[in-house]
Amino acid sequence: MKRISAISLTLVTAFLLYFAFKMLPDIYLNAGQKAYDDKNYQEAYSSLKTAVKLAPKNKDIRYYYVQTLVKLPPTLDVQKELYKISQVNLGDSADMIADRQISMWRNQITLNVGDNYIEQVPFDNKILRWDLSKLPLNVCIKNDSPNNVPAYYQTAINKAFLQWQSSTGFLQFDFVDNPSDAQILITLVASGERKDCKESCKYVVAYTTPLINGDLLDKMEITFYDSNNLGQPFSEREIYNTALHEIGHSLGIMGHSYSKNDLMYMEYNSNENYDKFRSDFQLISQSDLNTIGLLYKLIPEITNTQLSTFDTSHQFFSPIVIGDDKQINSRKMLEAKNYIDAAPNLPNGYIDLASAYAEQKEYNSAIEALNKALELSSNDNERFIIYYNFTIIYMNIKDWDNALKYAELAKQAKPQSADEINGPIAAINFNKGNIDAAKQIYIETLAKDPTRSIDAINLAIIYIKQYNFAQAGKTLNKLVAANPEERNNPKVKAFGLLMFFFR
């Protein structure tokens, strides 16, 4: 009897599996076909999506699924699904229909745009930009230089923002006095020491750094030096032209154009180009305007609104226009190499090249590029960026000792950015088994800035591992109290029950 029961159970299980893998897809396909024929495309979508999950290579299911997607409004989910199908390359009719629809969308998006370099805008292969529903952007200029900075520095920077505003017609800026209220913070600092610098030494006037918390864009920081390598103030034209360029970065154009006619041309941070840069006030080119306009039609992956609440209607899934991660990174590597050819004695190109190598998981090449960047670095701000990148690379390969070493070097190079590097230091300590050290760092960092979601979530995880559920819940509730938008963060929502019981 026991043997018969076991055999019967095996047969029943086999039948159920056969039913699940052979019959269920057909059931959902038939339901989807009927709904499609009745022009009830939303219902057809629901049935056929399940059928595709059960039998992803079934040509009949794929055909009706794609035909249904084409009939639906092009929401973000619909765009993503069609793009994913277009990339599978099974060579069936569904593949052809998806390719045709993606091509049609791409042509619709770019038809009236004109020349642009949209493929150069991503940051770490992601679209980063501000939420237009939250304009105007607050801008603050803060003078941290101990030296006398000419009054035209601020005037020229203000004019550059107004030029972007009037040229685009859709961007708006307000100037504020409090740095904590600013989305774009411009800081004037003393010029760092330059090694082996003679009159022809290349130098940087300014650079832009995005401050990102998870997928939230907290702030864009533009740092201006107060003088060149000879201790001389920059001219009004240099400040104005550099401000125009860096504002382009702060708005989301994170790469550079390859055309010398464009404001965002990659070489304008090198003084080899400042003969023209000094003598002429630069203009925002039509290609620059086309690029920024197109950027703000793409759905961002990093912005100043929680992505779960971001309004994606009438906007486009970025890979439709700029390709997938592999294509983006290939162009990023080309841009870095071109930058190095144009300015071989500046570290910027090697930093970008290291980032591209790291994206391809070619970590040895990335480390080699960063070592070259470190050799060319001439101030603590550059060294901070390099050490920070070393930290992330060594974290990726789980070399915690080297990761901690470079994190501490980054902290020494730029003490004012300690909070930015403390998160990785805490994560490194956690992975090294120094749980109490990690916890203390998170506690201290959150005491200064309770809106840091990644730090709050990591601290909550530590409390949970220590069975201190009450403190975990309180930590996340403090985060939401400091920044109510975090309530919509999926990573915070995952702890909803804990937060409900432990306020």
N, C-alpha and C positions, 0 to 999 in steps of 0.2 A: 504493500500500500504506500509506504513512504517513497519507494522508487517511482511509482506511478504519479504520485503527487508532485515529485520533483520534476519529472518529465513534463507533466501538464503545465507546471509553472513556467518551465523553460519555453514551451510552445506558446503559451499566452504572452510571455514577454517578447518572444520573437515576433508574434503577430502584431503586438502593439508597436514595436519598433518599425515593422514594415508599414503599418498604418500611418505612423507619424512621418516617416521619410518618403513614402510613396503615394499615399492617398491624401494626406492632409494638404500638401501643396496643390493638388488638383482641386480639392474642395474650395480652397481659398481662391484659386485661379478662376473657377467657374463663378463664384460669387462676385469676383472682381469684374469679370467679363460682362455679367448681367448688369451690374451697376454702371459699367462703362457704356453699354448699349443704351441704357436708360438715361444717359448723360448725367448721372449722379456721380460726378468725378471725385468728390471728397470721399464718398463711401467706397468707390472703386480703389482709391488710393490706400485706404485703410486695409482692405482685404489683400490687395496685391503686394503691399509692403510686407505683410506677414508671409505671403507666398514666396517672395524673394528671399527672405531670411531662411526659410526652410529649404529652398532649392535655388541657390544664387546663380547657377549656370543654366537653368532651364530657359530655353530660348523663347518659348511661348509666353512664359511668365514675364520675362524681361521685356518682351515686345509690348505687351499690354500695360506693363508698369510704366515704361517710358512714354507711351502714348498718353497715358493718364496724366503723368507729370507735366507734359507739354500743354495739356488742356487747363491745368490749374494756374491760379495767379502765382507769379514768380517770387514767392516768399523765400526767406533765407534757407529754410529746410528743403524746398523744392530745388533751388539753385544748387545746394550742396549735393543732393541726391543725383541730379543730372550730371554734375561735374564728376562725381565719383564713378558713375557708370561710363562716362566718356573716357576715363583713364584706365579702365579694366582691359580694353582692347581684345575682346573675344571674337571680333570680326563678324558679329551677327547683325541683324537689322536694328536691334536696340542700340547697339554701339553706334551705328551710322546715324540714327535719329538723334541720339544724345549729342554726338559730335556736331551735327548740323545745328541743333538748338543752341549749343554753347557758342558756336561760331556766329550765329545770328545775334545773340545777346552781345557778344564782344563787338560786333560791328555796330550795333545800335548804340552802345556805350561810347565808342570811340569815333563814330562817324563825323560828328561836328566838333570834335575836340581839337584837332590839329596836332602839330608836332609837339611831342612831350617825351619825358624820360621817366614815366611812371614806374617802370621796372626797377628804378634805382631808389625808390622811396622807402622800402621796408627796413625795419629795425629788428635785427635777429630774425629775419624772414617773416616778420609780422607787420601788419598795418597799424601804425600808431598815429593817432590824431585826436583832436579835441572834439567834444560833442557840441555841434552847432546850436543845439537847443539851450546851451548854457552860456551863450555869448551875452555881453562882451567878456573877453578875457582880461583879468586884472594884471597890470604890469607895474612892477616896482623897480626903481633904480636905487641901489644901495652903494654908498661909497665907503669901502673898507680900506682904502689906501691911506697910508700915513703921509703921503706926499701931496703937494698941491696939484690937483687935477684941473686942467683948463675947463672953464664953464661950457665950452662948445661940445665937450664929450656928451653931456646930458642932452643938450639941444639937438645934436646930430642923431643920437639914439632915438629921441622922441620923433624926429622927422622921419626916420626909417620906418617906425611902426605906422605912422600916418600914411606913408607911401604904400605899404602893404594893404592898409585898410582901403584907401581910395582906389588902388589898382585892382583889387579882387572884387570889391563891391559887396562882399558877403561877410568878410571878417571884421570884427569890431574889437576895439581895445579901450580900456579905462586905465588911467594912471592913478596908482594908490601909494600911500606913504608907508603902510605897514607891510613888511616883507611876508608875514604870515598870511596875509590876505591875497597874495599874488599867485597867479597860475604861472606867470613868466617872471622870474626874478633875475635882474641884471646886477651883477656885483663887480665893482671896480676894485682891483687888488694891485699890490705892489708887484712889479716885474720880478720874476725869480732870477737867480743867478744863472748866467749862461756860460757854459764851459767852452774854452777855446774860441770865444766870440771876437771876431774882428768886424770891421765896418761892413763887410759883405756877408756877415753871418745871417742865415735865415732865421726868422722869428715868427711867432704866432701872436696875433693881436687879441684874439678871443677864441673861445671854444664853448660848445653847448653840451650839457649833460641832462638827460631825462632822469627824473626821480620817479621810479615805478614801484608800486606796492602790489605784488601779484599781477593782475591784469588791469590795475587802476593806475592811471597817469596822475600822480600827485602834483608834479610841478616840472617846469623846464627851467634849468639854471643856465644863464649865459654869463660866463666869466670874462671880463675884459682886463687886460693888463694896463697899467697906467703909463707905461713908456716902452720904448724899444730897447734893444740890447745895449745901446749907448747911453741910456738914461734920458733920452729925448722924448718929449710928448709926441704921440702920433698926431698927424695932421687931421683937420676936420674931415677931409675927404676919406682918409683911411678909416676913421671911426664910423662915418656914415656908411661907407661901402661894406665894411665888415659887419656892422649892425644889420644891414639888409640881408646879407648872406646868413648870418647866425639866426636871425628871425625866421628865415626859411626853414632852418633845421628845427627851431622851436615849434613850428606849426606842423611838423610831421614829415618834411622831406629829409629823411635821415641819411640819404646818400648824396651823390653829386652827379651833375650833368657831364657829358663828355664834350659838350660844345663850348668853345671859348666865348660864344655870343651870349651865353646864359649867365645870370647872376650866380647860380649854384654850381658853376664850373669848379672842378675839384682843386685847381691849383691856387685859388685866391687866398690861401693861408700862407703862401710862400712869398717872401719879399722879392723873389725874382720877377714876379708879375706886378709889383707895386709901381713900376714906372707908369703903367696905364692906370693902376689902381689909385695912385696919388694924384694924377693929373686930371682925371675925369670923375664926375659923380656917376656912379653906376645906375643902370636902369633895370627894373624887373622885366625880363624879356617876355615875349608872347609865349614862348615855350615854358618858361617858369610858371606863368599864369595858367596855361593849359594843364600843367602837371598838378598844381595845387587844387585847381578846380576838379580834376578827375579824382585826386586823392580823397576829396571830401564827398565823393559819390560812392566810395568803397566802404564796406562795413568794417569797422576797426576791430582788432583783437586786443588792443590796449587803448583805453580812453578814460576820461574822467567821470564815467558813469558805469555802474555795474552792468556787465554785458547781458545779464539776464533781464534787465529792464530797459536796455538800449533800444530805441525805436529804429528798426531795420527796414521799415517800409520805404519803397522807392529807392533803395540802395542795393549795391551789388556785392556778391561774394567775390573777394579780391582775386582768388586764383583764376577766375574766368578771364580776368584782364591781364594779370602779371605772371601766371603760371604757378607751378607747385614749388615746394621748398627746394628741391634739387635744382630747378631752373633759376630760382632767385639766388641761391648760394653760388651758383656758377658765375652769374653776373657780378655778384659781390666780390668774388675772388678776382675777377678781371679788373674791376674798379680799383681794388687795393693794389694790384700790380701796376696799373697805370699811374696811380698816385705815387707809388714808390719810384717809378721811372721819372716822373715830373719833379718829385721832391725827395731824393734819396737820403738827404740828411735830416729829415724830419721823422719822428717816430710814428706819426699818425697812420701812414700806410701800412706799416708793419703790425700795428695794433689791429687794424681792420683785417689784414691778411690772417693774423692769428685767429681772429673770430671766425673767419670763413673756414679755416682748417679745422677748428674745433667743432663747427657745425657738421663737418664731414667725418668727425671722430678721428681725424688724423692728428692726434694729440702731440706726438713728437715734433711734427712740423709746426704746430701751433706754438709749442714751447720755444722752438728755435727762433720763430718770428718775434716772439715777445722778448727774448734775450737781445735780439738786435735792436728792438725798440728801446729797451732799457739802456743799451749802450749809447743811443742817440738822445735820450731824454735829457732835458736841461733844467727842469724845475720840479717841484714837489707835486704839482697838480698832474703832470704827465706821469710821474712815477706812481702816484696813487692809482691811476687808471691801469697802468701796466701790472702793478702788484695785485690789484683787484682781479684782473683777468687771469693771472697766474693762479690765484686762489680758486676761482671757479673751475678752471681746467683740472687742477689737482683734486678738487672735490668730485668732479665727474669720473675720474679714474680711481677714486677712493684711496688716494695717497694722502691720508689725513695729516701726517706730520708736515709734509711740504705745504699742504693747504693752510695749516695753522701758521707756519712760518711766514708765508707771503701775506696772509691776512693781517698779522701783527705788523709787518713792514708797511702795509697800506695804511694802517691806523697811525703809525708814526709819521708817515709822509704827509698826512692830512688829518690832524687831530680833530678839526672841526667837522669832519665827516665820520666821526666814530660811530654814530648811530647806524649809518649806512653799512658799515663793515661788521658791526657787532652781531647782526643777524647770522651771517655766515660763520663767524667765530663761535657763536652758540651752537649752530648746527654741527660744526666740526667737533666741538667738545662732546656733544651728544653721541656722535658716531664713534668717538674714541672711548666712550664709556664714562666720561666725566659729566654725569647727569646733573649733579648739584651745581657745577660750574656753569653749565648751559642754562639751567633754570635761573640762576642769579643774574646772568647777563640779560635774559629775556625780561625778568622783573624790572631791572634798572632801566632798560630801553623803553619799556612800556610806561614806566612812571613818567618819563619825559614826553613820550608821544604815544598816547593810548590808541591811536588810529592805525597802528602798524598791524595789519591783519595777519600777515604770515607769521610774525613773531607771536601774536596772541594765540593763533591756532597751534603753533609748535609748543608754546608753553602749556596750553590746555592738554595736549597729547602727553606731555611729560607728567602732568598731574594725574591723568587717567592711568598711566603706567604705574604710578605710585599709589593708585586706588584712592586718590584724593579728588573724588568726583565733585564735591561741593566747590572746591577752589577752581576746578576746570570750568564749571558752569559760570561761576562769578567772573572769571577772566574773560570769557566770550561775551557775557552780558555787558561788561565794561567797554569792550570793543564796540558793540552795537550802540551803546549810549553815547560814545564819543563820535561815532560816525554811523548814523542810522541806515545809510545805504548798504552797510555790511550785512544787514538783515537779509538782503537778497543774494548774498554771496553763497553759491552752492556748497562751498567748503565749510561755511558757518552753519548753513541749514542742516548739514549732516549731524550736527550736535544739538538739534532743536529740542529733543526730549530732555537732554541734560540741562540745557539752558532754562527750560520751563521749571524744572524741579529745584534748581539751585540758582536763585537770583541773588 
